[in-house]
Amino acid sequence: MKSGTLGTAVTEHTMNITIKSAKYKLAPETEALIEEKLAAPLRLLGEEGEKALLEIEVEHAPPEGRSAEPCRLVARLSVGGKVFHAEAVKPTPASAADRVRSELEAEIRRSRGRARRLMRAGSMRIKRILRLGR
């Protein structure tokens, strides 16, 4: 990524993380911080985390409240056909990354719990059917 320029810049990383900044000047330190914070939800995926694709967009947001130049951060995590989406508008990219990370982690945990519940419900139905066959 070219630092110090406005426009669109795309950076790819080894963990299947793509950071795109549109009309936002993204310093290399900030980029590394965002990458570090948003790589955390990938650990919740276990082995699927290596196959996951995390796309991050950073851009200026319309001013709201006290912040003169708020940052909008949008993340889309694709894993095995499932897509998790999180978005935050905060005064700094670091605080937006914190919010997006917590939203992504919550979505991943929720989907894991849902899958577990469905599996249990299905296995209980199968047992009930097998018991009726006696």
Beta strands, then each sheet from edge to edge (+ up, - down):
strand 1: 8-12
strand 2: 17-22
strand 3: 53-60
strand 4: 71-79
strand 5: 82-90
sheet 1: 1+ 2- 3- 4+ 5-
end
